[in-house]
């Protein structure tokens, strides 16, 4: 489908109405391509990223940050880390700075926090972390007895202006009861968010912002002897060497849109060729036609290689300008020589620019070799 046909006259061998039909078909195809281009642009502007999940091997992962709050007066009475050393389990007290207590006098809320030190890592040695809580009030029906737990990644830094950060902060919330033992298991998740940039629409590899979080579960059961003034919680990772990575990926960009438009253009060209046949071959491109220096060198080379132009004047195609009229006053031998020269030039032109004769040359060479072998 050559857009230049919109500005050309009809072929001398075709009726004029066929040119009108070609132009109408081409306009309809171009209008369809323009509409499709608009749809592609809208898809890029309204593109919502998808999440690709992968798993990365790590040497160890940090314990989570646990925040306990309740109207009950409580505190972390003991925190123990269990290590596997030489086929034996050894208990080590948590560092004093790993736990803290706080009382909100305004809201009458007691808070306890576990924030592990940087050197505390779940690996092949650290098996579990256990915390014991003391409840300093008697459990009654009039006063709520629940203890609220919020857990999040130790490296998470809250951005209160981000709705995603707020969702991370509240996605691991549980309600605990005194007199129970709980097993808190978790896995680490790193969300890689695309930083906003105009270059993202064009398919340029984006820069990412990492947001660590955890995915957790909590199982509970009664303590022995139903001690309502105690509570126990064990912290264990689901895996000590795997971290889930959720990466945002753009599915629509202008670069991918170019591929779609190219495919649509190819389909339109195929439809046009199916209806009206293929276009004439154009062996010369922009470089040979317009580039400085190359066009002049190309034309000069053609004048040398093809001194007898193999086609009569297309600008003035009347019979009076046909080559035979130019040869009428020449001797017959000269006419034959010029005609043979034009035929040779025409064959050379067809071989160089129209027909790939390499396959035919191979057949001719094989036939010649077979003939020589028989002789």
C-alpha angles and dihedrals in degrees: 000000000000114000089203087073087076089070100038132092121248121274115266089233095054133066117257093240089063090062089053090051090049092051092047092050092047092050091051092049092048090049089052091049091049091052091049090050090054090050091051091051091050090050090053094049093047096040116140115204120242125218121244113196124208136161125233127200115235135176096234143342131224123245115253128256111254123199120192123190134172144144086243116095103246141146141184103265097182139007120192133182118208117212131186108225123169094340090310133101116236126191120217126183115243117250111270092239091058092076131046140174131215136178121205103211094188096055097024092235125149115213133192125186136196113197111167122223117250091251093057106096134162106235136132090303105043107071105173146339119227127195127190123204130203119211110208097190132071114251111242135170092242095060125056112250100194124117114207119221126199118182130188140157116290091231095048115119114196119234105193092196092060119085089201091056090051090053091051091051093055103034095089103050124143140171117228130196127212116249092040136109118218136194113210112196124179146169127211120246126189116198115202109204123195112243110232113258136148088233091067090073091058096054096256109153104264130228117243136218115210120223114186119208141152137238111213146175132199129210122185143185140165122286119240114274089013094264102188094187093062136064132183132199128185120202118207132161119233088224131006097201106038129079123184114228118199110192126189113232128190114229099187125047135153089252092057088042089060088058091052092048090048090053091048090049090051090051091050091049090050091051091049092048090048091053101039106013130249123316123251114276116263107197093176121072136186093290095056093039107040114005114112111261098357095076092052093047091047094051091047091051091050091052090054098043096038105033091160106055105223096220131062121241108298092188091063106021098171116134091249089069094050116123093244091065090054091053096047095095094045126093116265093248091053091047091052091048093051093045091051089048091053091048091051091049091048092051091048091049092050092047094048101041113011116029127039100222097175091101091048091048089054091054091047091049092050091049090050092049091049090050092050090049092054092050 
